[in-house]
């Protein structure tokens, strides 16, 4: 009898432990499934911007952006030429997020951020935040006031503008893409062309090239 009691006593804790382990395993699997779903949703959740009905970073969207910019004469401008144009009064529009703009920018550049920090807490925006967090970068979405802000800073009859992002990009075939390398400036240029702006130049190499060349920069004091 004693042996049976001991066996019974030992069986009950083992069953409880097994149940706890099973519940814990289910919680882990459920959490993993939620994270997977969030990442998947963040990859497809709208950023507030579509190009030809596609995500702006999709190959089809980039093909449309590149061909449209070439057709409309959007071109690159070198560092020396950009500096000279700025001295003559050509507006410089920095499309980077304001935190990057505040830590260093071309002299006289005005900030019209193309993407801004995510606002609101709808399901798609929460998923987008989670996705960005998992990759260790700040979450952003399209700035709905971008065109309005550029219009206020650069009247359409001003004779054009120079767009600045971090890298500049290219419309020439490079690596895996015959349409070049996408950048924030080039995507912004596409949206501006669609809104009726013309004579748009993009700073070759972007702000990174400007800074590497040790040219004058401004920043928030």
KEFI-211416 format. One record per residue: residue number from 1; residue in one letter; y, z, x of N, C-alpha, C in turn. Coordinates in pm, 1 decimal, always signed. Layout:
[site NUM "a" [Y Z X] [Y Z X] [Y Z X]];
...
//
This chain:
[site 1 "x" [-120.2 +0.0 +82.5] [+0.0 +0.0 +0.0] [+125.4 +0.0 +86.1]];
[site 2 "x" [+120.0 +80.5 +190.2] [+236.6 +87.9 +278.2] [+267.0 -46.7 +339.8]];
[site 3 "x" [+156.1 -112.6 +378.8] [+176.0 -244.2 +439.4] [+236.0 -341.4 +340.8]];
[site 4 "x" [+193.0 -334.7 +215.8] [+246.8 -423.8 +112.5] [+392.6 -395.6 +86.9]];
[site 5 "x" [+431.2 -266.9 +88.4] [+570.8 -229.3 +64.5] [+659.4 -280.8 +176.0]];
[site 6 "x" [+609.6 -265.5 +298.8] [+686.8 -314.5 +412.9] [+704.3 -464.3 +403.7]];
[site 7 "x" [+592.9 -534.0 +369.3] [+600.5 -679.1 +356.8] [+698.5 -720.0 +249.4]];
[site 8 "x" [+696.8 -645.0 +136.1] [+788.8 -675.2 +26.2] [+932.1 -649.0 +67.3]];
[site 9 "x" [+954.2 -539.4 +139.4] [+1088.4 -503.8 +185.1] [+1143.8 -609.3 +281.1]];
[site 10 "x" [+1053.0 -659.2 +368.5] [+1095.6 -758.5 +466.0] [+1122.7 -893.9 +400.4]];
[site 11 "x" [+1049.3 -924.1 +293.6] [+1064.8 -1054.1 +228.8] [+1198.4 -1066.6 +159.6]];
[site 12 "x" [+1243.2 -953.5 +98.5] [+1368.5 -960.8 +22.5] [+1487.8 -992.1 +111.7]];
[site 13 "x" [+1507.7 -922.3 +225.1] [+1618.8 -959.0 +313.4] [+1608.7 -1101.8 +363.5]];
[site 14 "x" [+1488.9 -1146.2 +391.7] [+1474.1 -1283.9 +440.3] [+1518.0 -1383.0 +334.3]];
[site 15 "x" [+1484.7 -1355.8 +208.2] [+1524.5 -1445.2 +99.7] [+1675.6 -1444.9 +83.6]];
[site 16 "x" [+1735.8 -1324.0 +95.0] [+1881.7 -1314.0 +82.1] [+1950.4 -1388.5 +195.0]];
[site 17 "x" [+1894.0 -1372.0 +315.8] [+1952.5 -1441.1 +430.0] [+1942.5 -1593.1 +412.7]];
[site 18 "x" [+1825.4 -1635.9 +363.1] [+1806.2 -1779.4 +340.1] [+1904.4 -1832.9 +237.8]];
[site 19 "x" [+1927.9 -1752.3 +132.0] [+2022.3 -1794.1 +28.6] [+2163.5 -1804.4 +85.4]];
[site 20 "x" [+2201.5 -1703.4 +167.2] [+2335.0 -1705.6 +226.1] [+2350.7 -1825.9 +318.7]];
[site 21 "x" [+2245.3 -1852.0 +397.9] [+2250.0 -1965.2 +490.0] [+2259.4 -2096.2 +413.1]];
[site 22 "x" [+2187.5 -2103.7 +300.2] [+2191.7 -2224.0 +217.6] [+2330.3 -2245.3 +158.5]];
[site 23 "x" [+2390.8 -2134.4 +107.9] [+2526.3 -2143.5 +52.1] [+2626.9 -2183.5 +158.8]];
[site 24 "x" [+2610.1 -2125.1 +277.5] [+2700.3 -2158.1 +387.6] [+2688.0 -2305.2 +425.1]];
[site 25 "x" [+2563.9 -2353.5 +429.9] [+2542.4 -2493.9 +461.8] [+2606.5 -2586.1 +359.8]];
[site 26 "x" [+2597.2 -2547.2 +230.8] [+2658.3 -2628.5 +126.2] [+2809.4 -2630.3 +140.4]];
[site 27 "x" [+2866.6 -2514.4 +175.3] [+3012.5 -2507.4 +192.1] [+3057.6 -2595.9 +308.8]];
[site 28 "x" [+2981.0 -2592.9 +417.7] [+3015.7 -2675.5 +532.5] [+3007.4 -2822.6 +496.0]];
[site 29 "x" [+2898.3 -2859.7 +425.4] [+2883.0 -3000.4 +387.1] [+2991.9 -3043.7 +289.6]];
[site 30 "x" [+3028.7 -2951.3 +198.3] [+3134.0 -2982.7 +102.3] [+3267.2 -3001.3 +173.7]];
[site 31 "x" [+3296.3 -2912.2 +269.2] [+3421.9 -2924.2 +345.1] [+3424.9 -3054.5 +424.7]];
[site 32 "x" [+3309.1 -3087.3 +486.2] [+3303.2 -3211.7 +563.1] [+3325.1 -3332.6 +473.5]];
[site 33 "x" [+3267.2 -3327.1 +352.6] [+3284.5 -3438.3 +258.5] [+3429.1 -3452.0 +216.2]];
[site 34 "x" [+3498.1 -3338.1 +196.0] [+3638.7 -3342.2 +156.5] [+3724.6 -3400.2 +268.3]];
[site 35 "x" [+3696.4 -3359.6 +391.9] [+3771.9 -3412.7 +504.9] [+3748.1 -3563.0 +517.8]];
[site 36 "x" [+3621.8 -3603.2 +504.9] [+3590.3 -3746.7 +514.1] [+3664.2 -3825.3 +407.0]];
[site 37 "x" [+3663.6 -3770.7 +283.4] [+3732.6 -3838.8 +173.7] [+3882.2 -3845.5 +199.4]];
[site 38 "x" [+3937.6 -3736.8 +255.6] [+4082.1 -3734.0 +282.9] [+4119.6 -3837.6 +386.7]];
[site 39 "x" [+4036.1 -3847.1 +492.6] [+4065.1 -3945.8 +597.0] [+4055.1 -4086.6 +541.3]];
[site 40 "x" [+3950.2 -4110.1 +461.3] [+3932.5 -4242.7 +401.7] [+4048.8 -4276.8 +310.4]];
[site 41 "x" [+4090.8 -4179.4 +228.9] [+4202.2 -4201.8 +137.1] [+4331.3 -4222.4 +214.1]];
[site 42 "x" [+4352.1 -4143.0 +319.7] [+4474.7 -4156.0 +398.4] [+4485.3 -4293.3 +460.5]];
[site 43 "x" [+4370.5 -4352.1 +493.8] [+4373.2 -4483.9 +553.5] [+4414.0 -4591.6 +455.2]];
[site 44 "x" [+4392.5 -4566.3 +325.9] [+4423.6 -4667.5 +225.1] [+4539.1 -4627.0 +135.5]];
[site 45 "x" [+4576.8 -4498.4 +141.7] [+4684.9 -4452.3 +54.9] [+4813.1 -4525.4 +88.8]];
[site 46 "x" [+4886.9 -4560.0 -13.4] [+5008.7 -4635.9 +9.0] [+5111.4 -4554.7 +86.0]];
[site 47 "x" [+5178.7 -4622.3 +177.4] [+5288.2 -4559.8 +251.1] [+5419.9 -4590.8 +181.3]];
[site 48 "x" [+5410.5 -4659.1 +65.9] [+5530.9 -4700.9 -3.9] [+5573.0 -4840.5 +36.3]];
[site 49 "x" [+5492.7 -4907.7 +119.4] [+5527.9 -5041.6 +166.8] [+5405.1 -5130.5 +163.2]];
[site 50 "x" [+5421.9 -5249.0 +108.6] [+5316.6 -5349.4 +110.2] [+5376.1 -5481.5 +157.6]];
[site 51 "x" [+5297.5 -5556.9 +232.2] [+5339.2 -5688.9 +280.7] [+5241.5 -5790.6 +222.3]];
[site 52 "x" [+5288.7 -5872.3 +131.8] [+5199.5 -5968.9 +68.1] [+5084.7 -5903.2 -4.1]];
[site 53 "x" [+5109.9 -5783.7 -60.8] [+5005.4 -5711.3 -131.7] [+4906.9 -5639.6 -42.4]];
[site 54 "x" [+4932.8 -5637.0 +89.0] [+4842.6 -5573.5 +185.3] [+4911.7 -5457.6 +254.9]];
[site 55 "x" [+4830.8 -5369.9 +314.5] [+4886.8 -5265.8 +399.5] [+4964.7 -5332.0 +512.2]];
[site 56 "x" [+5081.1 -5277.9 +548.9] [+5165.2 -5344.2 +650.0] [+5099.8 -5360.2 +786.5]];
[site 57 "x" [+4998.5 -5277.0 +816.6] [+4933.2 -5286.5 +947.2] [+4804.9 -5370.4 +942.6]];
[site 58 "x" [+4772.9 -5427.1 +827.6] [+4651.4 -5508.7 +817.8] [+4672.2 -5642.4 +888.3]];
[site 59 "x" [+4564.9 -5706.7 +936.4] [+4578.6 -5837.0 +1004.5] [+4647.8 -5942.6 +918.9]];
[site 60 "x" [+4615.2 -5948.6 +790.4] [+4676.7 -6048.3 +702.0] [+4827.0 -6023.5 +686.9]];
[site 61 "x" [+4864.8 -5896.4 +674.8] [+5006.8 -5863.4 +663.1] [+5080.6 -5898.2 +791.5]];
[site 62 "x" [+5021.0 -5866.2 +907.0] [+5085.9 -5896.6 +1034.3] [+5099.8 -6046.9 +1054.7]];
[site 63 "x" [+5001.0 -6122.5 +1013.7] [+5010.5 -6268.5 +1022.0] [+5130.0 -6318.9 +940.4]];
[site 64 "x" [+5147.8 -6264.3 +820.7] [+5260.2 -6304.2 +736.1] [+5393.1 -6263.7 +798.0]];
[site 65 "x" [+5398.2 -6142.3 +853.1] [+5520.5 -6094.4 +917.7] [+5557.6 -6186.0 +1034.4]];
[site 66 "x" [+5461.1 -6212.6 +1121.8] [+5486.8 -6291.9 +1241.9] [+5534.0 -6433.0 +1208.1]];
[site 67 "x" [+5462.9 -6499.8 +1118.1] [+5500.5 -6637.5 +1083.8] [+5635.3 -6642.9 +1012.8]];
[site 68 "x" [+5664.1 -6543.3 +929.2] [+5792.9 -6539.6 +858.4] [+5908.7 -6517.8 +955.2]];
[site 69 "x" [+5889.5 -6429.1 +1052.4] [+5995.7 -6401.7 +1149.1] [+6024.7 -6524.4 +1235.5]];
[site 70 "x" [+5920.0 -6592.9 +1277.2] [+5940.4 -6715.1 +1356.1] [+6014.5 -6820.1 +1274.6]];
[site 71 "x" [+5974.4 -6835.1 +1149.6] [+6036.9 -6934.3 +1062.1] [+6184.5 -6905.2 +1041.3]];
[site 72 "x" [+6221.3 -6777.7 +1040.4] [+6360.2 -6738.5 +1013.5] [+6440.5 -6711.2 +1140.6]];
[site 73 "x" [+6385.6 -6746.9 +1255.4] [+6461.7 -6739.3 +1379.5] [+6483.2 -6600.7 +1435.2]];
[site 74 "x" [+6403.1 -6502.7 +1392.4] [+6414.3 -6369.0 +1451.6] [+6363.9 -6376.9 +1595.5]];
[site 75 "x" [+6444.9 -6330.2 +1688.5] [+6411.8 -6345.2 +1830.2] [+6433.3 -6213.4 +1903.5]];
[site 76 "x" [+6391.6 -6212.4 +2029.6] [+6408.0 -6093.9 +2113.0] [+6530.6 -6109.0 +2201.6]];
[site 77 "x" [+6585.9 -5995.3 +2240.4] [+6702.3 -5994.4 +2326.5] [+6674.7 -5898.1 +2441.3]];
[site 78 "x" [+6703.2 -5942.2 +2564.0] [+6677.8 -5861.1 +2681.9] [+6776.1 -5745.9 +2695.2]];
[site 79 "x" [+6749.4 -5657.3 +2788.9] [+6831.5 -5538.1 +2807.1] [+6975.4 -5572.5 +2842.8]];
[site 80 "x" [+6994.8 -5661.9 +2937.7] [+7130.5 -5698.8 +2978.4] [+7206.6 -5764.7 +2863.8]];
[site 81 "x" [+7138.9 -5855.1 +2794.0] [+7203.8 -5925.6 +2683.7] [+7237.9 -5829.4 +2569.5]];
[site 82 "x" [+7148.6 -5734.6 +2544.3] [+7173.6 -5636.4 +2438.4] [+7292.5 -5547.4 +2473.9]];
[site 83 "x" [+7299.3 -5508.2 +2599.6] [+7410.6 -5423.9 +2643.6] [+7543.0 -5499.0 +2629.3]];
[site 84 "x" [+7543.7 -5626.5 +2666.2] [+7665.8 -5707.3 +2655.0] [+7703.1 -5729.4 +2509.0]];
[site 85 "x" [+7602.6 -5755.1 +2424.4] [+7629.1 -5777.2 +2282.0] [+7684.2 -5651.1 +2216.4]];
[site 86 "x" [+7632.3 -5536.3 +2256.2] [+7680.5 -5410.5 +2200.1] [+7826.3 -5386.6 +2237.7]];
[site 87 "x" [+7862.5 -5421.8 +2360.6] [+8002.2 -5405.8 +2403.7] [+8095.9 -5493.3 +2320.8]];
[site 88 "x" [+8042.6 -5605.5 +2272.7] [+8123.8 -5696.6 +2191.8] [+8123.4 -5659.9 +2043.2]];
[site 89 "x" [+8051.2 -5552.8 +2012.0] [+8055.1 -5503.9 +1874.1] [+7935.6 -5536.7 +1787.4]];
[site 90 "x" [+7832.7 -5597.0 +1844.7] [+7712.5 -5624.0 +1765.3] [+7646.5 -5491.2 +1727.8]];
[site 91 "x" [+7621.5 -5467.4 +1599.1] [+7560.8 -5340.2 +1557.8] [+7419.1 -5324.3 +1613.5]];
[site 92 "x" [+7388.7 -5202.7 +1655.6] [+7253.6 -5168.3 +1700.9] [+7193.7 -5073.9 +1598.4]];
[site 93 "x" [+7081.3 -5113.0 +1540.3] [+7015.6 -5032.0 +1437.7] [+6885.5 -4978.0 +1495.4]];
[site 94 "x" [+6879.4 -4846.7 +1508.3] [+6759.9 -4779.0 +1559.8] [+6672.9 -4742.2 +1440.4]];
[site 95 "x" [+6553.2 -4802.8 +1430.1] [+6468.6 -4782.2 +1312.3] [+6366.1 -4670.7 +1332.2]];
[site 96 "x" [+6372.4 -4600.1 +1443.1] [+6276.5 -4491.8 +1468.3] [+6306.0 -4371.1 +1379.8]];
[site 97 "x" [+6207.4 -4280.1 +1362.8] [+6233.4 -4154.9 +1290.1] [+6349.3 -4079.9 +1353.3]];
[site 98 "x" [+6421.0 -4004.3 +1273.3] [+6543.6 -3941.8 +1322.9] [+6520.2 -3842.4 +1435.8]];
[site 99 "x" [+6400.7 -3779.7 +1442.8] [+6377.5 -3685.8 +1552.2] [+6372.6 -3757.9 +1686.8]];
[site 100 "x" [+6316.4 -3879.6 +1688.6] [+6315.8 -3958.3 +1811.5] [+6455.8 -4009.4 +1843.6]];
[site 101 "x" [+6525.7 -4054.3 +1741.9] [+6663.2 -4102.3 +1758.9] [+6751.9 -3992.9 +1817.3]];
[site 102 "x" [+6734.4 -3869.5 +1770.5] [+6820.3 -3759.1 +1815.1] [+6795.4 -3719.1 +1959.7]];
[site 103 "x" [+6675.2 -3746.0 +2011.0] [+6644.8 -3704.9 +2148.0] [+6679.3 -3812.5 +2250.6]];
[site 104 "x" [+6720.5 -3929.5 +2205.6] [+6761.8 -4034.3 +2297.8] [+6776.5 -4167.4 +2227.9]];
[site 105 "x" [+6891.0 -4232.5 +2245.3] [+6917.9 -4360.0 +2177.1] [+7015.8 -4442.4 +2259.1]];
[site 106 "x" [+7021.8 -4571.7 +2227.8] [+7120.7 -4657.2 +2291.3] [+7259.6 -4613.7 +2247.2]];
[site 107 "x" [+7358.1 -4618.0 +2336.1] [+7493.5 -4579.2 +2298.5] [+7543.6 -4657.9 +2177.1]];
[site 108 "x" [+7594.2 -4585.5 +2079.5] [+7650.3 -4648.7 +1960.9] [+7550.6 -4688.2 +1854.6]];
[site 109 "x" [+7420.4 -4668.6 +1880.7] [+7319.0 -4707.8 +1782.9] [+7326.9 -4619.4 +1658.6]];
[site 110 "x" [+7308.3 -4681.3 +1541.9] [+7305.4 -4608.9 +1416.1] [+7160.2 -4596.6 +1372.4]];
[site 111 "x" [+7123.7 -4481.4 +1316.0] [+6985.2 -4457.7 +1276.5] [+6961.3 -4494.6 +1130.6]];
[site 112 "x" [+6872.2 -4590.2 +1107.8] [+6823.1 -4623.6 +974.5] [+6671.3 -4620.5 +986.4]];
[site 113 "x" [+6612.5 -4502.9 +971.0] [+6469.7 -4490.5 +997.7] [+6387.7 -4573.6 +897.4]];
[site 114 "x" [+6297.1 -4653.3 +953.4] [+6214.5 -4740.0 +869.6] [+6104.7 -4658.9 +802.6]];
[site 115 "x" [+6046.7 -4566.4 +877.4] [+5952.9 -4468.8 +821.2] [+6013.7 -4330.8 +835.8]];
[site 116 "x" [+5987.8 -4245.9 +738.4] [+6043.2 -4110.7 +737.7] [+5928.9 -4010.4 +717.7]];
[site 117 "x" [+5954.0 -3881.1 +746.0] [+5850.9 -3780.5 +720.0] [+5808.6 -3783.8 +572.6]];
[site 118 "x" [+5680.7 -3760.2 +547.7] [+5628.2 -3765.1 +411.1] [+5694.9 -3658.8 +324.7]];
[site 119 "x" [+5738.5 -3700.3 +205.9] [+5797.7 -3607.7 +109.6] [+5705.5 -3597.3 -12.2]];
[site 120 "x" [+5710.6 -3483.1 -82.5] [+5629.9 -3467.6 -202.6] [+5487.2 -3425.7 -170.8]];
[site 121 "x" [+5413.7 -3386.9 -278.9] [+5279.6 -3331.8 -260.6] [+5178.3 -3389.4 -359.9]];
[site 122 "x" [+5194.5 -3517.3 -394.3] [+5094.4 -3582.0 -478.6] [+4963.6 -3597.4 -402.1]];
[site 123 "x" [+4852.0 -3624.8 -473.2] [+4720.3 -3636.0 -407.6] [+4718.5 -3735.3 -292.2]];
[site 124 "x" [+4777.1 -3853.8 -311.8] [+4777.0 -3954.5 -205.1] [+4857.5 -3906.7 -84.8]];
[site 125 "x" [+4967.7 -3836.6 -110.7] [+5051.5 -3789.7 +0.1] [+4984.1 -3675.5 +75.2]];
[site 126 "x" [+4912.4 -3589.8 +1.8] [+4837.4 -3483.0 +67.9] [+4729.9 -3543.6 +156.7]];
[site 127 "x" [+4657.7 -3642.2 +102.7] [+4553.6 -3708.7 +181.8] [+4613.9 -3775.4 +304.4]];
[site 128 "x" [+4729.5 -3835.3 +288.8] [+4795.8 -3902.0 +401.8] [+4835.7 -3799.2 +507.5]];
[site 129 "x" [+4886.5 -3684.6 +463.4] [+4920.6 -3577.2 +558.0] [+4796.6 -3532.7 +635.4]];
[site 130 "x" [+4686.1 -3512.1 +563.6] [+4562.7 -3467.2 +627.7] [+4517.6 -3568.8 +732.2]];
[site 131 "x" [+4520.0 -3695.7 +694.8] [+4478.2 -3799.7 +788.1] [+4560.2 -3799.8 +914.8]];
[site 132 "x" [+4692.7 -3790.5 +901.7] [+4779.4 -3788.0 +1019.7] [+4753.4 -3662.6 +1103.1]];
[site 133 "x" [+4733.5 -3548.0 +1035.5] [+4710.6 -3422.1 +1106.2] [+4584.9 -3429.3 +1190.9]];
[site 134 "x" [+4479.5 -3490.6 +1136.0] [+4354.6 -3502.5 +1210.4] [+4371.5 -3585.1 +1336.8]];
[site 135 "x" [+4467.4 -3677.2 +1335.6] [+4494.3 -3758.7 +1454.2] [+4604.9 -3698.4 +1540.5]];
[site 136 "x" [+4657.8 -3583.3 +1498.7] [+4755.1 -3511.9 +1579.6] [+4891.6 -3575.6 +1587.3]];
[site 137 "x" [+4929.6 -3652.0 +1483.7] [+5061.7 -3715.4 +1482.6] [+5133.2 -3679.8 +1352.7]];
[site 138 "x" [+5267.2 -3681.5 +1352.9] [+5341.8 -3647.5 +1230.9] [+5318.4 -3751.4 +1121.2]];
[site 139 "x" [+5305.5 -3704.6 +999.4] [+5285.5 -3794.3 +886.4] [+5415.9 -3862.2 +843.8]];
[site 140 "x" [+5410.2 -3993.3 +820.8] [+5529.2 -4066.9 +779.1] [+5497.2 -4158.0 +661.2]];
[site 141 "x" [+5601.8 -4202.6 +595.9] [+5592.0 -4298.8 +486.9] [+5716.2 -4387.3 +491.6]];
[site 142 "x" [+5712.0 -4499.4 +421.1] [+5825.8 -4590.6 +421.8] [+5949.5 -4522.3 +363.9]];
[site 143 "x" [+6062.6 -4548.8 +425.3] [+6189.8 -4495.7 +378.1] [+6239.9 -4584.3 +263.3]];
[site 144 "x" [+6243.0 -4534.0 +139.1] [+6282.4 -4618.8 +26.3] [+6428.6 -4662.7 +30.7]];
[site 145 "x" [+6509.1 -4596.0 +112.4] [+6651.3 -4628.1 +121.4] [+6685.8 -4712.1 +243.6]];
[site 146 "x" [+6584.3 -4764.9 +311.8] [+6608.3 -4835.7 +437.4] [+6706.7 -4951.4 +421.2]];
[site 147 "x" [+6681.9 -5040.4 +327.3] [+6768.4 -5157.0 +309.4] [+6910.3 -5113.4 +273.4]];
[site 148 "x" [+6921.3 -5015.1 +187.4] [+7053.2 -4965.0 +147.3] [+7128.0 -4907.0 +267.2]];
[site 149 "x" [+7057.7 -4833.9 +352.3] [+7121.3 -4773.4 +469.7] [+7166.4 -4880.4 +569.5]];
[site 150 "x" [+7082.1 -4981.4 +590.0] [+7122.1 -5089.9 +680.1] [+7241.4 -5165.1 +622.2]];
[site 151 "x" [+7240.6 -5187.8 +491.9] [+7352.4 -5258.1 +427.1] [+7483.2 -5183.3 +446.4]];
[site 152 "x" [+7475.9 -5050.6 +442.9] [+7596.6 -4970.1 +461.9] [+7643.7 -4974.0 +606.6]];
[site 153 "x" [+7547.5 -4981.7 +699.5] [+7583.5 -4979.7 +841.8] [+7615.3 -5117.9 +896.1]];
[site 154 "x" [+7551.3 -5220.6 +838.0] [+7566.7 -5356.5 +888.9] [+7588.4 -5452.7 +772.1]];
[site 155 "x" [+7713.1 -5479.9 +736.2] [+7737.4 -5578.3 +630.0] [+7672.9 -5712.8 +664.8]];
[site 156 "x" [+7622.2 -5782.5 +564.0] [+7550.9 -5908.2 +588.0] [+7638.2 -6013.4 +657.0]];
[site 157 "x" [+7770.0 -6000.1 +646.5] [+7860.1 -6096.3 +708.9] [+7907.3 -6050.3 +847.2]];
[site 158 "x" [+7839.0 -5949.9 +903.0] [+7883.2 -5894.0 +1030.7] [+7845.2 -5980.4 +1149.3]];
[site 159 "x" [+7760.2 -6079.6 +1127.3] [+7719.6 -6165.5 +1239.3] [+7588.8 -6125.3 +1301.5]];
[site 160 "x" [+7513.8 -6034.7 +1238.7] [+7381.2 -6000.3 +1288.2] [+7370.6 -5858.0 +1338.6]];
[site 161 "x" [+7254.1 -5828.0 +1395.5] [+7227.3 -5692.0 +1443.9] [+7116.6 -5696.4 +1547.5]];
[site 162 "x" [+7102.6 -5585.0 +1620.1] [+6993.1 -5567.1 +1714.5] [+6909.4 -5449.7 +1666.1]];
[site 163 "x" [+6780.2 -5471.8 +1644.2] [+6690.1 -5366.1 +1600.7] [+6621.0 -5302.7 +1721.0]];
[site 164 "x" [+6606.3 -5169.9 +1714.2] [+6543.2 -5096.7 +1824.2] [+6435.2 -5004.3 +1768.8]];
[site 165 "x" [+6314.1 -5014.4 +1824.8] [+6210.8 -4913.9 +1801.1] [+6163.1 -4868.7 +1939.4]];
[site 166 "x" [+6046.7 -4810.0 +1950.1] [+6002.2 -4762.5 +2080.5] [+5950.6 -4874.0 +2171.2]];
[site 167 "x" [+5879.8 -4973.3 +2113.0] [+5809.1 -5070.6 +2196.9] [+5857.9 -5214.7 +2184.2]];
[site 168 "x" [+5927.2 -5247.7 +2077.6] [+5977.2 -5384.0 +2060.9] [+5876.8 -5480.9 +2003.9]];
[site 169 "x" [+5754.9 -5484.3 +2062.0] [+5653.3 -5577.9 +2014.8] [+5675.2 -5718.4 +2068.4]];
[site 170 "x" [+5599.8 -5813.5 +2016.0] [+5615.9 -5952.9 +2055.5] [+5560.1 -6043.9 +1947.6]];
[site 171 "x" [+5613.4 -6165.7 +1940.6] [+5562.9 -6266.3 +1847.9] [+5478.3 -6370.5 +1921.1]];
[site 172 "x" [+5463.5 -6354.1 +2050.5] [+5383.6 -6446.0 +2130.2] [+5237.6 -6400.9 +2129.2]];
[site 173 "x" [+5144.1 -6496.4 +2136.0] [+5002.1 -6459.0 +2138.4] [+4974.2 -6360.7 +2251.2]];
[site 174 "x" [+4898.9 -6257.4 +2218.8] [+4867.7 -6157.4 +2319.9] [+4736.2 -6089.6 +2285.5]];
[site 175 "x" [+4648.4 -6076.5 +2381.9] [+4522.3 -6006.4 +2362.2] [+4443.8 -6060.8 +2244.5]];
[site 176 "x" [+4408.5 -5972.8 +2150.5] [+4321.4 -6014.5 +2040.3] [+4392.7 -6091.0 +1928.9]];
[site 177 "x" [+4525.1 -6096.2 +1929.6] [+4597.5 -6157.2 +1818.4] [+4678.8 -6277.9 +1862.1]];
[site 178 "x" [+4663.1 -6386.9 +1789.8] [+4744.1 -6504.9 +1817.9] [+4885.1 -6490.5 +1762.9]];
[site 179 "x" [+4908.7 -6383.1 +1686.2] [+5039.0 -6364.1 +1622.8] [+5125.1 -6261.7 +1696.0]];
[site 180 "x" [+5077.3 -6212.2 +1810.0] [+5156.7 -6119.5 +1888.5] [+5119.8 -5974.7 +1865.2]];
[site 181 "x" [+5211.0 -5887.1 +1901.7] [+5189.1 -5742.5 +1890.0] [+5287.6 -5683.9 +1790.8]];
[site 182 "x" [+5237.3 -5622.1 +1688.1] [+5322.8 -5567.7 +1583.0] [+5400.4 -5445.7 +1632.3]];
[site 183 "x" [+5519.3 -5427.9 +1576.1] [+5599.8 -5310.3 +1606.6] [+5678.7 -5271.1 +1482.1]];
[site 184 "x" [+5736.7 -5154.9 +1488.3] [+5818.2 -5108.5 +1375.7] [+5941.7 -5196.4 +1358.6]];
[site 185 "x" [+6001.3 -5238.8 +1469.8] [+6119.2 -5325.8 +1461.9] [+6086.3 -5457.0 +1392.5]];
[site 186 "x" [+5971.2 -5515.1 +1425.6] [+5934.3 -5644.2 +1368.6] [+5901.7 -5631.3 +1219.7]];
[site 187 "x" [+5835.5 -5523.8 +1181.9] [+5807.5 -5502.5 +1039.6] [+5937.2 -5478.7 +963.5]];
[site 188 "x" [+6029.1 -5403.2 +1024.4] [+6160.0 -5380.5 +963.2] [+6237.2 -5511.0 +951.6]];
[site 189 "x" [+6227.4 -5595.6 +1054.8] [+6296.3 -5725.2 +1052.5] [+6246.0 -5810.1 +936.7]];
[site 190 "x" [+6116.9 -5805.2 +911.4] [+6059.8 -5880.3 +799.0] [+6122.7 -5834.7 +667.6]];
[site 191 "x" [+6131.5 -5704.5 +647.6] [+6189.8 -5651.8 +525.0] [+6337.3 -5691.5 +512.5]];
[site 192 "x" [+6408.1 -5693.3 +624.3] [+6549.7 -5731.6 +621.9] [+6566.7 -5880.1 +591.2]];
[site 193 "x" [+6478.9 -5962.5 +646.3] [+6482.3 -6105.2 +614.8] [+6459.6 -6126.1 +465.7]];
[site 194 "x" [+6362.6 -6052.8 +409.3] [+6334.9 -6063.0 +267.3] [+6454.6 -6020.0 +182.8]];
[site 195 "x" [+6536.9 -5930.9 +238.1] [+6654.1 -5880.4 +165.3] [+6777.0 -5969.0 +186.9]];
[site 196 "x" [+6762.8 -6075.7 +266.5] [+6872.8 -6169.4 +282.9] [+6951.9 -6158.1 +411.3]];
[site 197 "x" [+6911.5 -6070.9 +503.2] [+6981.5 -6058.5 +630.9] [+6940.0 -6171.7 +724.0]];
[site 198 "x" [+7029.5 -6206.4 +815.2] [+7001.1 -6313.3 +911.1] [+7053.8 -6274.8 +1049.0]];
[site 199 "x" [+7026.7 -6361.4 +1146.4] [+7069.4 -6338.2 +1284.2] [+7024.3 -6200.4 +1333.4]];
[site 200 "x" [+6895.5 -6176.3 +1318.6] [+6837.8 -6048.2 +1360.0] [+6773.3 -6064.2 +1496.6]];
[site 201 "x" [+6808.1 -5974.2 +1586.8] [+6746.5 -5969.9 +1718.8] [+6670.6 -5838.0 +1733.5]];
[site 202 "x" [+6564.5 -5840.7 +1813.4] [+6485.1 -5720.7 +1841.4] [+6492.0 -5692.3 +1990.7]];
[site 203 "x" [+6520.5 -5567.7 +2026.2] [+6531.3 -5532.1 +2167.9] [+6395.6 -5545.1 +2235.3]];
[site 204 "x" [+6388.6 -5630.2 +2335.7] [+6262.9 -5653.2 +2407.6] [+6221.0 -5526.2 +2481.9]];
[site 205 "x" [+6100.7 -5481.1 +2455.2] [+6051.0 -5359.4 +2518.9] [+6096.1 -5232.2 +2450.2]];
[site 206 "x" [+6189.2 -5243.7 +2355.2] [+6234.8 -5128.9 +2278.4] [+6304.4 -5021.5 +2359.8]];
[site 207 "x" [+6318.6 -4905.0 +2298.8] [+6387.0 -4794.4 +2364.8] [+6314.0 -4752.9 +2492.8]];
[site 208 "x" [+6180.0 -4762.7 +2492.1] [+6104.6 -4722.3 +2611.7] [+6146.6 -4803.0 +2733.8]];
[site 209 "x" [+6166.5 -4933.7 +2715.6] [+6209.5 -5017.9 +2828.0] [+6351.0 -4981.1 +2870.8]];
[site 210 "x" [+6435.9 -4953.4 +2773.6] [+6574.1 -4914.1 +2803.1] [+6576.6 -4785.8 +2886.9]];
[site 211 "x" [+6496.1 -4688.1 +2847.1] [+6492.7 -4560.4 +2918.3] [+6431.0 -4575.6 +3056.7]];
[site 212 "x" [+6324.1 -4657.0 +3066.1] [+6260.1 -4677.9 +3197.9] [+6356.5 -4742.5 +3296.2]];
[site 213 "x" [+6446.2 -4823.7 +3243.8] [+6542.9 -4890.6 +3330.3] [+6659.3 -4799.3 +3365.4]];
[site 214 "x" [+6652.9 -4674.9 +3318.7] [+6753.1 -4571.3 +3346.2] [+6892.5 -4611.8 +3304.1]];
[site 215 "x" [+6901.2 -4676.4 +3187.9] [+7030.4 -4711.3 +3132.9] [+7087.8 -4594.0 +3053.6]];
[site 216 "x" [+7214.7 -4603.8 +3024.2] [+7283.1 -4494.9 +2954.9] [+7220.8 -4469.5 +2818.2]];
[site 217 "x" [+7199.5 -4342.0 +2786.2] [+7149.4 -4304.0 +2654.7] [+7236.5 -4192.8 +2597.9]];
[site 218 "x" [+7236.4 -4184.9 +2466.3] [+7303.6 -4074.5 +2397.5] [+7197.8 -3986.3 +2333.5]];
[site 219 "x" [+7233.8 -3860.7 +2309.5] [+7142.5 -3769.4 +2240.5] [+7223.4 -3659.3 +2173.7]];
[site 220 "x" [+7159.3 -3590.5 +2078.1] [+7224.8 -3479.7 +2011.1] [+7240.7 -3366.2 +2109.8]];
[site 221 "x" [+7360.3 -3312.0 +2118.6] [+7386.0 -3204.2 +2212.7] [+7331.5 -3071.4 +2159.2]];
//
